[in-house]
Amino acid sequence: MKSPRQSSLLGALALLAAPLVYFGVPAAGQSSAPAAQDQKPPAPPQQGGPATIRVPVEQVIVPVTVKDSEGRLVPDLRRDEFRILEDDVEQRILSFMAEPMPLSMVVLIDNDLKSKDARPVADSLRAIVAGLSTTDETMVCRFDEYFHEGKGFITDQDRLLTELRRTKLDEEPTVAQPSAAIDNGPTINGHSATSDAPNINGAMMNLGRKPTKALDDAVYASAQLLKDRDPERRRRKIILLISDGVNGIRANKFNYDTTIRELLRYNIAVYGVGVGSAYFDRRFERLSKYAHDTGGDVYYAIKSHAMEELYSRVAEEARNQYVLAYAPSGTNRGAEYHSIEVRVKREGLTILAREGYYSGAVPR
């Protein structure tokens, strides 16, 4: 007879081994999720070999953050306290997990901030390390009209701290294709702005064609960096977006709808930190929308010390989510989009979960 501890471990392994479809969380008081998929069931066990844990062919995985009225995480909810609905039809929760998970994170920094806003952001960046563990991996990137990729994902915290200290933010936006004259200019992670654009689909990606920020394209490019970082689905993939929220719609090659599909497809949540005058100028709508629709969260800060506190809060929140799994039942499987709503029986709590998922966007 297996002990309760062994049973719990097997349950967690079953969740991680499943052909999962991670789904995230909405902003305060709302909920959502990502994509479902069809995969062949595992092959039957060989004679005398270890037992195979059988799982449903199609599962929807929904990471959920729950907070109390003070904004603190609620860590003690039980499986029977959750309810989940797809397209307003209640679903049976097949798996439940409440274990912390390591992070794969792209820190995406706005490189087109006002001088008074850029300086406190630059001063705060080294504090990002404080919220990370030795099992996390992080890449630091920045964006303006173009996307400037860092050196790669870093797990060593001392090395990451060095990279963050070297990060320089331009106090003037990039308004044209980088040229040789910029080679001696500001750098990020020791890279020239000339050579840091990501190679997507085999070509250099020029983000934006106008002298304005291409925020949507930068989020899309970050998703490409993250999409294959979790082949065994044992990490949480997030984008920490530090920006004033300004987005030149016409400057983007990829629009919001295309970008959000990529985020949902690859189970990536966006956590926004709105800085500078974003709050007062009401320019943070894009940050809030990305966070809400991917199951992340959004915060606002003006001073460096406030930003430093938020970085640790984001890492803690992303790492400590409940994970619910269900096999869709009683809904129209021919529909392209399916809404998700997560509820808890305990009163006075805020639930963050993705709004839904696209059936055609098979998560990887």
Residue, then its C-alpha position, 0 to 999 in steps of 0.5 A: m500500500k502506498s503512503p499518502r506521500q507516495s500517492s501525492l508524488l505520483g499525482a504530481l508526476a502524472l500532472l507533469a507527464a500529461p500532454l498538458v495545455y497550460f492556462g494562466v490567470p486574469a486580473a483581479g476578480q476575473s479568470s481565463a486560460p490557454a489551449a487544448q490539444d489532442q495527443k496519442p496516449p502513452a504506449p502500454p508498459q513493457q512486461g515487467g517494467p515500471a507501471t505507466i501512469r495513464v492520463p486523459v488524451e486532452q487536458v486543459i491546464v490552468p495555473v491560478t493565483v489566489k490573493d486575499s483582500e490585502g493582496r497576499l497570496v493564499p497558500d492553503l486552498r484545497r482541491d475541493e474549494f475550487r470550481i472551474l467552468e469552460d464556456d459556462v459549463e462546469q468541469r471536473i477537476l482531474s488534477f491539482m497541484a500546489e507546488p512551487m516551480p522554477l521560472s524561465m523569464v525574459v526581463l523586457i525593459d523599455n529603452d525609450l523612457k523619459s530621462k527622469d523615468a529611465r534612471p530609476v529603472a536602471d538603478s533598480l534592475r540589479a534587485i531582480v536577482a533577489g527574487l530568483s532562485t538557483t533553479d531559475e533562468t533569466m534573459v535580459c532584453r530591451f526594446d524601443e523601435y527595435f528589439h535588443e536581445g541579451k546574451g542568453f538565459i542565465t542561471d548563475q545569480d552572480r553572473l546575472l547580477t553582473e549582466l544587470r549592472r552592465t545594462k544601460l538604458d538609452e535616454e533617447p529612443t532609437v529612431a532609425q535602423p542602427s548603424a555603425a555609429i551606434d556601435n560605440g553607444p549604449t549597450i545591454n549585457g555587453h552587446s551593441a544595439t547593432s547586433d542584438a536583434p533576434n533571428i526569427n524565421g531565419a531573418m533579422m527582425n526589424l521591430g517597427r517602421k516608425p519612430t515609435k515603440a513597438l511594444d507588441d513586437a517586443v513581446y512577440a519576440s520575447a515569446q519566441l525566446l521562451k517558447d522552447r525553454d520548457p520541453e518537459r513542462r516543469r517550469r513557468k515561462i514569464i515575461l517581466l515587462i518593465s515599461d511606461g506602456v506606450n505602444g506605437i500601434r502602426a510601428n508593430k509588425f505583429n498586432y495584439d491578437t497575433t501576439i496573444r495567441e503566441l503567448l497562450r500557445y506556449n503557456i507564457a504569462v506577462y507580468g507588467v511593471g508600469v513605471g514613470s508617468a504611465y499611471f498618471d497618463r493612463r498609458f498602461e492599458r497595454l501592460s494590463k491587457y497582456a497581464h490579464d489575458t495571459g494570467g499574469d499581473v500588473y503593478y505600478a511604481i515610480k521610485s527605484h525602491a518601489m520597483e525593487e520590491l515589485y520584482s520580488r513580488v512578481a517572482e513569488e507570485a509566478r512561482n507559487q500558483y495552483v495548477l488545475a487540470y480538466a478534460p473539456s466536457g459538454t462544450n462545443r469542441g468545434a469552437e475556436y475559442h473557449s472561455i475559462e472561469v475559475r471560482v473558489k468557495r472561500e469568500g473575499l478572495t481575488i482569483l487570477a487566471r487566463e480568460g480562455y484559450y484557442s483550440g487551434a493554438v496547440p501549446r508546446 
